[in-house]
Amino acid sequence: MARTSTNMRGFYRQKKKNHTTTATGCITKSKSTKTPSFVSDITQTPALHTRDDFCDEERALREFDMNMAYGPCLGITRLARWERAQRLGLDPPKEIHCLLKGGDVKLECFLDGRV
């Protein structure tokens, strides 16, 4: 039969690097010169957008992509998402439909391939 212990520290022994245990059973950290774990050598990906990068049409389409009232935008084209929202009676903007039908715009959500 297993031995029961009233002292949880004795039951779950902690073995950690760079730590020492005092006579009372407390764990103290030793001084380390290691760099903090939040410092990274990996470069960040560029921001998804900046103010001056896009024309007004693309900016309106991105706002449509980010509006969750019309459902998720990933895995579906912008036109299919607009048509689905129309079928469901969510009243998507008509200007978006005009841009998607006649414009020279990207049909995929701007997050497609990034998430």
C-alpha positions in Angstrom: 0.0 0.0 0.0 1.2 3.5 -0.8 2.5 5.6 2.0 0.4 8.7 2.7 2.2 12.0 3.4 0.9 15.1 5.0 3.7 17.1 3.4 3.1 17.7 -0.3 6.7 18.9 -0.8 7.9 15.5 0.3 5.5 13.7 -2.0 6.2 15.8 -5.1 9.9 16.4 -5.0 11.1 19.2 -7.2 14.3 18.9 -9.1 15.2 22.1 -10.9 18.4 23.3 -12.5 20.1 26.3 -11.0 18.0 26.1 -7.8 19.1 25.1 -4.3 17.0 23.8 -1.5 17.5 25.3 2.0 17.3 23.3 5.2 13.7 24.3 5.6 12.8 22.8 2.3 12.3 26.1 0.5 13.6 26.5 -3.0 15.8 29.5 -3.8 16.9 30.7 -7.2 20.6 31.1 -7.9 21.9 34.1 -9.6 22.1 33.6 -13.4 23.6 35.7 -16.2 21.4 34.1 -18.8 19.5 36.4 -21.1 15.7 36.7 -20.5 13.5 34.2 -22.3 11.5 36.9 -24.0 14.4 38.1 -26.1 14.3 36.5 -29.5 16.6 36.5 -32.5 13.8 35.7 -34.8 12.7 38.7 -36.9 9.0 39.6 -36.9 6.8 39.4 -39.9 5.7 42.7 -41.4 2.5 44.2 -40.1 -0.7 43.2 -41.9 -1.3 46.7 -43.1 -0.3 50.3 -42.8 -2.3 53.4 -43.5 -0.8 54.4 -46.8 -0.3 51.0 -48.4 -3.7 50.4 -49.9 -6.3 52.2 -52.0 -9.7 53.0 -50.8 -11.2 49.9 -52.4 -8.8 47.5 -50.7 -9.3 49.3 -47.4 -13.1 48.8 -47.7 -12.6 45.1 -48.5 -10.4 44.7 -45.5 -13.0 46.3 -43.3 -15.5 43.8 -44.7 -13.1 41.0 -44.0 -12.7 42.0 -40.4 -16.4 42.6 -39.7 -17.6 39.4 -38.0 -21.2 40.3 -38.5 -21.0 38.6 -41.9 -19.4 35.4 -40.6 -15.8 34.1 -40.8 -13.6 35.2 -43.6 -11.1 32.3 -43.7 -11.5 29.5 -46.1 -14.0 31.3 -48.3 -13.6 34.0 -51.0 -14.9 37.5 -50.4 -17.6 37.1 -53.0 -18.8 33.8 -51.6 -18.8 35.3 -48.1 -20.8 38.3 -49.4 -23.3 36.1 -51.1 -23.7 33.9 -48.0 -24.4 37.0 -45.9 -26.9 38.1 -48.4 -28.7 34.7 -48.4 -28.8 34.8 -44.6 -30.3 38.3 -44.6 -27.4 40.0 -43.0 -27.5 42.9 -45.4 -23.9 43.2 -46.5 -22.8 46.5 -48.2 -23.7 46.7 -51.9 -20.5 48.6 -52.6 -18.5 45.6 -51.6 -20.5 43.4 -54.1 -19.8 46.0 -56.9 -16.1 46.0 -56.1 -15.9 42.2 -56.1 -17.9 41.8 -59.4 -16.2 44.5 -61.4 -13.1 45.7 -59.7 -9.6 44.6 -60.1 -9.3 43.4 -56.5 -8.1 40.3 -54.7 -10.9 37.8 -54.1 -9.3 36.1 -51.1 -9.4 37.5 -47.6 -6.3 39.4 -46.7 -5.7 36.9 -43.8 -5.7 33.9 -46.1 -2.4 32.1 -45.9 -1.3 34.0 -42.9 -3.3 32.3 -40.2 
